[in-house]
Amino acid sequence: MKIAFLCVATGRYKEFVMPLHDGLHRLFPDLQRKMVVCTDGHFQGTDALPIVTHAIKRGGFPNDTLKRYHFFLEAFDLWKDSDLVLYLDVDMAIDQVLLYQDLPLHRYTGQGFAPHAQMPPGGDALFAVCHPGYVRNTFRPFGTPEFRPISQAYLPAQVLPYVYGGVQGGKTDAFYRACQVMKERIDTDLQNGVMPIWHDESMWNRYVNEHASDVLLLSPSLSYAHRQARAWGIDIWPSIIATIDKDHAYYRQDPL
C-alpha cells in the first residue's frame, strides 16, 4: 500500500521541510511512502522516502494556508498513484513510530468526556484529528467553528468535536473529492470578500461534519502540543505527532 505525505512550505517555513522528512521515517514504515511538497524551494529526499515538489509562489499568511487545497489539486498528478494521503503542517515533529495497521488504535471515542458522548461511529475514508486545545475544554468542547452564515465554512449543525487543520487526509479518492469541494467553497468566499474565521481549518471542519460517517476521528496523539499538554488535559494520551513551538511572526515574514 502506498501513502503520499503532503505539505506546504514557502518562505522561512522551508526550514522545516528536511526535519519533517527525517521524522516521517517513523510514520507508517509499513507502507510505501513519498513526500509531496508544495513549495517555492527545492529538496532532495532519500530512497526510502523520496521527495517530489510542486512549484508554487509564496502568497504569505494566510494565503499559503488558505489555498492548500488549491495546491493539492494542482499537484494531484504527484499523489494520484497513492492509496492514501496525509497532509501535515510542515512545522510538525514525529515523536515515535506509528504503523499504519495501528492507526485505528488511536481513534477518539470521547474517552469519558460527556460533551462528546454522542458521536457517530464514523468510517475510514477520511482521517481527521481532534484539536488539542478543545478536545478536553469544558468551556468550548466543540471549539470555534465558523458561525457566520455569510461564509461557505459556516457550520450550523456540528456532530464531531472540533478538528485540527494541521493533520488530515484519507483514502486518495475521498480526500481528492474533499479538496475539490473545499477549493470551490474557498473561491466563493474570496469572491465575496469573506475570510473564514480559521481559514482552511474552518472549511475542513464543515466538510468532516457533513461526512462524519466517513471519518476516522483520531485522538490528539496526532496533534500533540507538549507545552500546553497538562493545561489542556491532553497528557492522558501519548505524543506521536506534535506541533513545534516557534515564533510565528518570524516565520511569516518575508525571507531576507
Beta strands, then each sheet from edge to edge (+ up, - down):
strand 1: 2-9
strand 2: 32-39
strand 3: 51-55
strand 4: 84-88
strand 5: 92-94
strand 6: 126-130
strand 7: 163-171
strand 8: 215-218
strand 9: 241-243
sheet 1: 3+ 2+ 1+ 4+ 7- 6+ 8+
sheet 2: 5+ 9-
end
